[in-house]
Amino acid sequence: MDSNSPRPSVALRRLVNGYQVTQAIHVAAVLGIADLLAAGPRSSDALAAATNTHPGTLYRLLRALAGVGVFHEEGDRSFALTELGVCLRSDAPEPIGGWAAFVGEAYHWQAWSGLLHSVRTGENAFQHVHGTDPWTFRARHPELSAGFDRAMTDLSRQLSAALLAAYDFGRFGQIVDVGGGNGAFLASILAKHPHLHGVLCDQPHVVSGAGPVLAAAGVADRCEVVGGSFFEAAPAGGDAYILKAILHDWEDAPCIQILQTCRRAMAAGTVLLVVERDLGQPNQDPDAKFSDLNMLVGPMGRERTPEEYAALFAAVGFRFVRFAPSAVDTGVYEGVAA
Ligand SMILES: C[S@@+](CC[C@H](N)C(=O)[O-])C[C@H]1O[C@@H](n2cnc3c(N)ncnc32)[C@H](O)[C@@H]1O
């Protein structure tokens, strides 16, 4: 054991208590504390006044988060942003605040309470706890749906630069992003490649939130927005089709249905770009392995290996070309419609 590492029991207890950190960051994100610290340190009393919270209790929250490096306690109960805390700002280049707000939401939190049920039965925890799937649940709760879309927008912003460096999206003329959420990833591609046109499709109540995202990136005039289900149809005419963070939401049979929908819209030779994690090697890549559990608990999907994606491609008549890894744990699985 490294002389600097904590005793095994202490290290394990910290892991066990990770839920406390999750909820504390969630509260700071929901209150917008990082934005309030953007101009410099402020006292916890001033932050309490600005957020309409209980001063003594907000201080305890910020003090705890300073203990794990999210904020820095300056003395006289003032706090500053650290490198980690900056990522909670809404204007951060790689924002995590929307994700923190979503992950701590009661309905997501409650779904994770069904993990033991999932492990005992192989069934989906979300369905067990809420009696429906997350897509139907969120469609019934517009504010939770908007919160999830913001979380996805944050994750796309966090990954975009690495993905655009890893794969040349500029070789196409028209890209269709199937299940593209509010359009953050497609917007980043269009912003980098001014000759490109895009088609964004997702559920109608999701694409209805795309306008501000596309406008902020200055690409709204080059992007068509289409509402609908990827189990029914995808827009024709693209020369590349993106599925980013879609297949990991589903088991193999619905993945094949989604790929078949895309294939029907694609001419032979059209490129398929599946943007997903690589599940990684044993004993490594905890982010991918815990995302796999998150998929089990939430939408009843799974993370996969490049071989498993290649098998899905083959099942629908896509030739698997290559996996383009990036500097982050997500890469581009490229296929071609045979
Ligand atoms: C994990 S999110 C990924 C969003 C986006 N591609 C990204 O990477 O930020 C999955 C997306 O699938 C969409 N989705 C779920 N069921 C769908 C359906 N039946 N038809 C179209 N989109 C659907 C959701 O609305 C959501 O935007």
The ligand as a MOL file (V3000), in Angstrom:
LIG
                    3D

  0  0  0     0  0            999 V3000
M  V30 BEGIN CTAB
M  V30 COUNTS 27 29 0 0 0
M  V30 BEGIN ATOM
M  V30 1 C -28.9740 9.5460 -23.9680 0
M  V30 2 S -29.8950 10.7050 -24.8930 0 CHG=1
M  V30 3 C -28.6980 11.2160 -26.1140 0
M  V30 4 C -29.0580 12.4940 -26.7770 0
M  V30 5 C -28.0100 13.0210 -27.7690 0
M  V30 6 N -27.7890 12.1140 -28.8810 0
M  V30 7 C -26.7070 13.3210 -27.0470 0
M  V30 8 O -25.7470 12.5730 -27.2230 0
M  V30 9 O -26.6800 14.2910 -26.2820 0 CHG=-1
M  V30 10 C -30.9910 9.6520 -25.8120 0
M  V30 11 C -31.9240 10.3950 -26.7340 0
M  V30 12 O -32.8010 9.4370 -27.3490 0
M  V30 13 C -34.0330 10.0820 -27.5320 0
M  V30 14 N -35.0900 9.0790 -27.7450 0
M  V30 15 C -35.5550 8.1530 -26.8710 0
M  V30 16 N -36.5400 7.4270 -27.4380 0
M  V30 17 C -36.7000 7.9290 -28.6960 0
M  V30 18 C -37.5570 7.5980 -29.7890 0
M  V30 19 N -38.4380 6.5940 -29.6990 0
M  V30 20 N -37.4330 8.2890 -30.9410 0
M  V30 21 C -36.5070 9.3010 -31.0530 0
M  V30 22 N -35.6720 9.6590 -30.0550 0
M  V30 23 C -35.7730 8.9830 -28.8940 0
M  V30 24 C -34.2090 10.8660 -26.2560 0
M  V30 25 O -35.1970 11.8650 -26.3870 0
M  V30 26 C -32.8180 11.3990 -26.0250 0
M  V30 27 O -32.6420 12.6640 -26.5980 0
M  V30 END ATOM
M  V30 BEGIN BOND
M  V30 1 1 1 2
M  V30 2 1 2 3
M  V30 3 1 2 10
M  V30 4 1 3 4
M  V30 5 1 4 5
M  V30 6 1 5 6
M  V30 7 1 5 7
M  V30 8 2 7 8
M  V30 9 1 7 9
M  V30 10 1 10 11
M  V30 11 1 11 12
M  V30 12 1 11 26
M  V30 13 1 12 13
M  V30 14 1 13 14
M  V30 15 1 13 24
M  V30 16 1 14 15
M  V30 17 1 14 23
M  V30 18 2 15 16
M  V30 19 1 16 17
M  V30 20 1 17 18
M  V30 21 2 17 23
M  V30 22 1 18 19
M  V30 23 2 18 20
M  V30 24 1 20 21
M  V30 25 2 21 22
M  V30 26 1 22 23
M  V30 27 1 24 25
M  V30 28 1 24 26
M  V30 29 1 26 27
M  V30 END BOND
M  V30 END CTAB
M  END
